[in-house]
Amino acid sequence: MNEHNDTTELFYEMICRFLAQEADPHYDAWEAAGQIPRDFWLKLGAAGMLAIDLAEEYGGTGADFGITQLVLEEISRRGFGGLASAYNIHANIVIPYVEHLASAAQKQQWLPRMATGEVMSAIAMTEPGAGSDLANIKTRAVPVADGWQLNGSKIFITNGMIADMVIVCAKTDPAAGAKGVSLFLVDSALPGFSRGKAIQKIGQHASDTAELFFQDMLLPADALLGEEGAGFAYLMQELPRERLGVGAQALGAMEGALALTLDYVKQRTAFGQSIASFQNTRFKLAEVRAQIDMGRAYFNHCVALYRQQKMSSADAAVLKLQLTEMQCKTIDECLQLFGGYGYTLEYPISRFYVDARVQTIYAGTSEIMKEVIARSMLGK
């Protein structure tokens, strides 16, 4: 982000030092293992980097939310797409959900331990038969004597293998469509909760992705997050921040890929001259730089709107659509300049490439973003 003050600079220096020490030497091993170790999250929490804009009374730092976006951007700039997605879910999505929607007791129960990394979290919306169409989810929560009984399954859940608490989107009134959706704070230690095998993906390997199952799972009455039937409205309320986080990831990844490409084309020669001297190379790099700068301007505009609580669903959809599509296109152009080496695992540009692909899918596909934008112009 192009917003600099003493607090921002302090946090930026801290996260850079932390990542250099705790992530850079180990990230390849995490990719191979398909999971980020718990002790990393605990260290991140101890450094005050896991709940940056959470209120201090709940163990957060109480800093500006934009610094959380800056952390996402820096993680992505280093080519750690899986870590960025895992961090985005826990720190930029679930913690704000709980802070904004939970009761005082729920906040005390979960937030301090989420800030330290003792409790890691996930959010479970997508199902095998319902992705972007959340009104048609089948997971059901039925009132029982002591609370709720939860049955159903979720798929493609980031942090699903390690989550201690999952915000689960479930139907409490199947006849009410979108107005019958409620959110629940689900403790994964309770009976009836299970996980499938970790889902194997083409990219973002360090970010574990799981299928979750709920079989006759009994939840206490106070597991309900916010009001019954208001789940869909809550999702719409919180989606702009989720899509800002995805935008921050896109910007950071594009900057990181461009930096790698600039270094490579200066060093590599063909036909007796530097690749950087060819007009095609220079024009491609200029186009990438121009796109990033344009994307950053709109991103900063949306950050300003979010601070003023004026960022609309359409604003978020434009941001998410443009930056993620731009990420895939520009990183593809960068990889092309590496020639055959770009297709090898030896060169980090290949990880930037595969990690980028899911960005146009999760948090709302590009096609759904276009529909959201169109509806904002034309109505239903």
C-alpha positions as CSV (number, residue, x, y, z in Angstrom):
1,M,0.0,0.0,0.0
2,N,1.2,3.5,-0.7
3,E,0.2,4.8,2.6
4,H,3.1,5.6,4.9
5,N,3.1,6.8,8.5
6,D,5.3,5.9,11.5
7,T,2.9,3.1,12.6
8,T,2.6,1.6,9.2
9,E,6.4,1.7,8.7
10,L,6.9,0.1,12.1
11,F,4.5,-2.8,11.3
12,Y,6.0,-3.2,7.8
13,E,9.5,-3.5,9.1
14,M,8.3,-6.0,11.8
15,I,6.5,-8.2,9.3
16,C,9.4,-8.2,6.9
17,R,11.9,-9.2,9.7
18,F,9.5,-11.8,11.0
19,L,8.9,-13.4,7.6
20,A,12.6,-13.3,6.7
21,Q,13.4,-15.2,9.9
22,E,10.3,-17.5,10.4
23,A,9.0,-18.1,6.9
24,D,11.6,-17.6,4.2
25,P,13.8,-20.5,5.3
26,H,10.9,-23.0,5.8
27,Y,8.3,-22.2,3.2
28,D,9.4,-24.8,0.6
29,A,9.1,-27.4,3.3
30,W,5.6,-26.2,4.2
31,E,4.7,-26.5,0.5
32,A,5.9,-30.0,0.4
33,A,4.1,-30.9,3.6
34,G,0.9,-29.3,2.5
35,Q,0.5,-27.5,5.8
36,I,1.9,-24.6,7.8
37,P,3.0,-25.7,11.3
38,R,1.0,-24.5,14.4
39,D,4.2,-23.1,16.0
40,F,4.4,-20.5,13.1
41,W,0.9,-19.2,13.9
42,L,1.8,-19.1,17.6
43,K,4.9,-17.1,16.8
44,L,2.9,-14.8,14.5
45,G,0.4,-14.2,17.4
46,A,3.2,-13.6,19.9
47,A,4.6,-10.9,17.5
48,G,1.2,-9.1,17.5
49,M,0.7,-9.9,13.8
50,L,-2.3,-12.2,13.9
51,A,-5.0,-9.7,15.1
52,I,-3.6,-6.4,14.0
53,D,-6.8,-4.4,13.9
54,L,-8.7,-6.3,16.6
55,A,-9.5,-4.2,19.7
56,E,-6.9,-4.4,22.4
57,E,-9.4,-5.6,25.0
58,Y,-9.6,-8.9,23.1
59,G,-5.8,-9.3,22.6
60,G,-5.4,-7.4,19.4
61,T,-3.2,-4.5,18.5
62,G,-5.9,-2.0,17.7
63,A,-4.1,-0.7,14.7
64,D,-5.7,0.4,11.4
65,F,-7.2,-2.4,9.3
66,G,-5.1,-1.3,6.3
67,I,-2.0,-2.7,8.1
68,T,-3.6,-6.2,7.9
69,Q,-3.9,-5.6,4.1
70,L,-0.3,-4.6,4.0
71,V,0.7,-7.8,5.8
72,L,-1.2,-9.8,3.2
73,E,0.5,-7.9,0.4
74,E,4.0,-8.5,1.8
75,I,3.3,-12.3,2.3
76,S,2.1,-12.5,-1.3
77,R,5.0,-10.4,-2.6
78,R,7.4,-13.1,-1.3
79,G,5.5,-15.7,-3.3
80,F,3.8,-17.3,-0.3
81,G,0.4,-17.6,-1.8
82,G,-0.8,-20.4,0.4
83,L,0.3,-18.6,3.6
84,A,-1.5,-15.4,2.4
85,S,-4.8,-17.3,1.9
86,A,-4.6,-19.0,5.3
87,Y,-3.8,-15.6,6.9
88,N,-6.5,-13.9,5.0
89,I,-9.1,-16.4,6.3
90,H,-8.1,-16.2,9.9
91,A,-6.9,-12.6,10.4
92,N,-8.8,-10.7,7.8
93,I,-12.1,-12.6,7.7
94,V,-13.0,-14.7,10.7
95,I,-11.6,-12.4,13.4
96,P,-13.6,-9.4,12.0
97,Y,-16.8,-11.6,11.7
98,V,-16.5,-12.5,15.4
99,E,-15.6,-8.9,16.5
100,H,-18.5,-7.4,14.5
101,L,-21.2,-10.0,15.1
102,A,-20.6,-12.0,18.3
103,S,-22.0,-11.4,21.8
104,A,-19.7,-10.2,24.5
105,A,-19.4,-13.7,25.9
106,Q,-18.6,-15.2,22.5
107,K,-15.9,-12.6,21.9
108,Q,-14.3,-13.4,25.3
109,Q,-14.5,-17.1,24.5
110,W,-12.8,-17.0,21.1
111,L,-11.0,-13.7,20.3
112,P,-8.1,-13.6,22.8
113,R,-7.0,-17.2,21.8
114,M,-7.5,-16.3,18.1
115,A,-5.1,-13.4,18.6
116,T,-2.4,-15.6,20.0
117,G,-2.8,-18.4,17.4
118,E,-3.9,-20.8,20.1
119,V,-7.2,-21.1,18.2
120,M,-7.0,-21.1,14.4
121,S,-10.1,-20.6,12.4
122,A,-11.9,-21.2,9.1
123,I,-15.2,-20.2,7.5
124,A,-17.3,-22.8,5.9
125,M,-19.8,-21.7,3.2
126,T,-19.1,-23.8,0.1
127,E,-20.7,-27.2,-0.3
128,P,-20.3,-30.0,-2.9
129,G,-23.5,-28.8,-4.6
130,A,-23.5,-25.1,-3.7
131,G,-20.6,-22.7,-4.3
132,S,-21.5,-19.2,-5.1
133,D,-25.2,-20.0,-4.8
134,L,-25.3,-19.8,-1.0
135,A,-29.1,-19.6,-0.8
136,N,-29.1,-23.3,-1.9
137,I,-26.9,-24.8,0.8
138,K,-28.0,-28.1,2.3
139,T,-26.3,-28.0,5.7
140,R,-29.0,-27.8,8.3
141,A,-29.1,-26.6,11.9
142,V,-32.3,-27.7,13.8
143,P,-33.2,-26.4,17.2
144,V,-33.1,-29.0,20.0
145,A,-33.6,-28.8,23.8
146,D,-30.1,-27.6,24.6
147,G,-29.2,-25.7,21.4
148,W,-28.8,-26.9,17.8
149,Q,-28.2,-30.1,15.9
150,L,-26.0,-29.6,12.9
151,N,-25.9,-32.0,9.9
152,G,-24.2,-31.5,6.5
153,S,-20.9,-31.1,4.8
154,K,-18.6,-28.3,3.4
155,I,-15.9,-28.5,0.8
156,F,-12.8,-26.4,-0.2
157,I,-12.4,-25.0,3.3
158,T,-9.1,-23.1,3.7
159,N,-7.6,-23.9,7.1
160,G,-10.1,-26.7,7.4
161,M,-7.5,-29.3,8.6
162,I,-6.1,-27.1,11.4
163,A,-9.2,-25.1,12.4
164,D,-10.2,-25.2,16.1
165,M,-13.2,-23.0,15.4
166,V,-15.2,-22.8,12.2
167,I,-17.9,-20.3,11.2
168,V,-20.5,-22.6,9.6
169,C,-23.2,-21.3,7.3
170,A,-26.3,-23.4,7.7
171,K,-30.0,-23.4,6.9
172,T,-32.2,-22.9,10.0
173,D,-35.4,-22.3,7.9
174,P,-35.2,-24.2,4.6
175,A,-38.4,-22.6,3.3
176,A,-37.1,-19.1,3.7
177,G,-34.4,-19.1,1.0
178,A,-31.6,-16.7,1.7
179,K,-33.5,-15.4,4.8
180,G,-33.3,-18.9,6.3
181,V,-29.5,-18.9,6.5
182,S,-27.7,-18.6,9.9
183,L,-24.1,-18.6,11.1
184,F,-22.7,-20.7,13.9
185,L,-19.4,-20.7,15.8
186,V,-18.5,-24.4,15.7
187,D,-15.9,-25.9,18.1
188,S,-14.2,-28.6,16.1
189,A,-13.4,-30.5,19.2
190,L,-17.1,-31.4,19.7
191,P,-18.5,-34.8,18.8
192,G,-20.0,-35.1,15.4
193,F,-17.3,-33.0,13.7
194,S,-14.9,-34.7,11.2
195,R,-12.6,-33.8,8.4
196,G,-11.9,-35.6,5.1
197,K,-8.4,-36.0,3.7
198,A,-6.7,-32.7,2.8
199,I,-7.6,-31.8,-0.8
200,Q,-4.7,-31.8,-3.2
201,K,-4.5,-28.6,-5.3
202,I,-2.5,-27.4,-8.2
203,G,-1.2,-24.4,-6.2
204,Q,-1.1,-22.8,-2.8
205,H,0.1,-26.2,-1.4
206,A,1.0,-24.8,2.0
207,S,-2.6,-23.7,2.6
208,D,-4.5,-26.8,3.8
209,T,-7.9,-27.2,2.2
210,A,-10.4,-29.7,3.6
211,E,-13.9,-31.2,3.4
212,L,-15.7,-30.9,6.7
213,F,-18.6,-33.1,7.9
214,F,-21.2,-32.5,10.6
215,Q,-23.1,-35.6,11.7
216,D,-25.8,-35.1,14.4
217,M,-23.5,-32.5,15.9
218,L,-24.9,-30.9,19.0
219,L,-24.1,-27.2,19.4
220,P,-24.8,-25.1,22.5
221,A,-27.5,-22.4,22.1
222,D,-24.8,-19.8,22.3
223,A,-23.1,-21.2,19.2
224,L,-25.4,-19.0,17.0
225,L,-23.5,-16.0,15.7
226,G,-25.7,-12.9,15.6
227,E,-29.4,-13.3,14.9
228,E,-31.1,-16.4,13.5
229,G,-31.9,-16.0,9.8
230,A,-29.5,-13.0,9.3
231,G,-26.6,-15.1,8.0
232,F,-26.9,-14.1,4.4
233,A,-27.0,-10.4,5.3
234,Y,-24.0,-10.8,7.5
235,L,-22.1,-12.5,4.6
236,M,-22.9,-9.6,2.3
237,Q,-21.9,-7.2,5.0
238,E,-18.5,-8.8,5.5
239,L,-17.7,-9.7,1.9
240,P,-16.1,-6.4,0.9
241,R,-13.3,-6.9,3.4
242,E,-12.7,-10.4,2.3
243,R,-12.4,-9.2,-1.3
244,L,-10.1,-6.4,-0.2
245,G,-7.8,-9.1,1.2
246,V,-7.9,-11.0,-2.0
247,G,-7.0,-7.7,-3.8
248,A,-4.1,-7.2,-1.5
249,Q,-2.9,-10.7,-2.3
250,A,-3.1,-10.0,-6.0
251,L,-1.2,-6.7,-5.8
252,G,1.6,-8.2,-3.7
253,A,1.9,-11.2,-5.9
254,M,2.1,-9.1,-9.1
255,E,4.8,-6.9,-7.5
256,G,6.8,-10.0,-6.4
257,A,6.5,-11.6,-9.8
258,L,7.5,-8.4,-11.6
259,A,10.6,-8.1,-9.3
260,L,11.7,-11.6,-10.1
261,T,11.2,-11.0,-13.8
262,L,13.2,-7.8,-13.9
263,D,16.1,-9.5,-12.2
264,Y,15.9,-12.4,-14.7
265,V,15.7,-10.5,-17.9
266,K,18.7,-8.3,-16.9
267,Q,20.9,-11.4,-16.3
268,R,19.7,-13.7,-19.1
269,T,21.1,-13.3,-22.7
270,A,19.8,-14.4,-26.1
271,F,21.4,-13.9,-29.5
272,G,24.3,-12.2,-27.9
273,Q,22.3,-9.5,-26.0
274,S,20.4,-9.1,-22.7
275,I,16.8,-10.2,-22.9
276,A,16.0,-6.8,-21.3
277,S,17.2,-5.1,-24.4
278,F,14.5,-6.6,-26.7
279,Q,11.6,-4.3,-27.4
280,N,9.1,-7.1,-26.7
281,T,10.5,-7.6,-23.2
282,R,10.5,-3.9,-22.5
283,F,6.9,-3.4,-23.7
284,K,5.6,-6.4,-21.7
285,L,7.3,-5.2,-18.5
286,A,5.9,-1.7,-19.1
287,E,2.4,-3.1,-19.5
288,V,2.7,-5.0,-16.3
289,R,3.9,-2.0,-14.4
290,A,1.1,0.2,-15.7
291,Q,-1.5,-2.4,-14.8
292,I,-0.2,-2.8,-11.3
293,D,-0.2,1.0,-10.8
294,M,-3.8,1.3,-12.1
295,G,-4.9,-1.6,-9.9
296,R,-3.3,-0.1,-6.8
297,A,-5.0,3.2,-7.4
298,Y,-8.4,1.5,-7.3
299,F,-7.4,-0.6,-4.4
300,N,-6.4,2.4,-2.3
301,H,-9.7,4.1,-3.3
302,C,-11.6,1.0,-2.0
303,V,-9.5,1.0,1.3
304,A,-10.6,4.7,1.8
305,L,-14.2,3.8,1.1
306,Y,-14.1,0.9,3.6
307,R,-12.7,3.1,6.3
308,Q,-15.7,5.4,5.8
309,Q,-18.0,2.4,5.7
310,K,-19.0,3.4,2.2
311,M,-17.6,0.4,0.2
312,S,-20.4,-1.3,-1.6
313,S,-20.7,-4.9,-2.8
314,A,-20.3,-3.6,-6.4
315,D,-17.1,-1.8,-5.4
316,A,-15.8,-5.0,-3.9
317,A,-16.8,-7.0,-7.0
318,V,-15.0,-4.6,-9.4
319,L,-11.9,-4.8,-7.2
320,K,-11.9,-8.5,-6.9
321,L,-12.7,-9.1,-10.6
322,Q,-10.1,-6.7,-12.0
323,L,-7.2,-7.4,-9.7
324,T,-7.5,-11.2,-9.8
325,E,-7.9,-11.4,-13.5
326,M,-5.0,-8.9,-13.8
327,Q,-2.9,-11.1,-11.5
328,C,-3.4,-14.1,-13.7
329,K,-2.7,-12.2,-16.9
330,T,0.4,-10.3,-15.7
331,I,2.0,-13.2,-14.0
332,D,1.5,-15.3,-17.2
333,E,3.3,-12.5,-19.1
334,C,6.1,-12.6,-16.6
335,L,6.5,-16.4,-16.7
336,Q,6.6,-16.2,-20.5
337,L,9.8,-14.1,-20.3
338,F,11.5,-16.8,-18.4
339,G,11.1,-19.2,-21.4
340,G,11.4,-22.9,-20.4
341,Y,12.8,-22.0,-17.0
342,G,9.5,-20.5,-16.1
343,Y,7.9,-23.9,-16.3
344,T,10.3,-25.5,-13.8
345,L,9.9,-25.6,-10.1
346,E,13.5,-24.4,-9.7
347,Y,12.3,-20.8,-10.5
348,P,9.9,-19.2,-8.0
349,I,7.9,-17.6,-10.9
350,S,6.2,-21.0,-11.4
351,R,4.8,-20.9,-7.9
352,F,3.5,-17.3,-8.4
353,Y,1.8,-18.7,-11.6
354,V,0.0,-21.7,-10.0
355,D,-0.9,-19.9,-6.8
356,A,-2.6,-17.1,-8.8
357,R,-5.1,-19.3,-10.5
358,V,-7.5,-19.8,-7.6
359,Q,-7.8,-16.1,-7.0
360,T,-10.4,-15.8,-9.7
361,I,-12.4,-18.6,-8.1
362,Y,-12.6,-18.3,-4.4
363,A,-14.3,-15.4,-2.6
364,G,-16.7,-15.3,-5.5
365,T,-15.8,-16.3,-9.1
366,S,-15.1,-13.7,-11.8
367,E,-18.4,-14.7,-13.4
368,I,-20.3,-14.0,-10.2
369,M,-18.4,-10.7,-9.8
370,K,-19.7,-9.6,-13.2
371,E,-23.2,-10.5,-12.2
372,V,-23.0,-8.5,-9.0
373,I,-21.7,-5.5,-11.0
374,A,-24.4,-5.9,-13.6
375,R,-27.1,-6.1,-10.9
376,S,-25.8,-2.9,-9.4
377,M,-26.4,-1.2,-12.7
378,L,-29.6,-2.9,-14.0
379,G,-31.3,-4.2,-10.8
380,K,-32.5,-7.8,-10.6
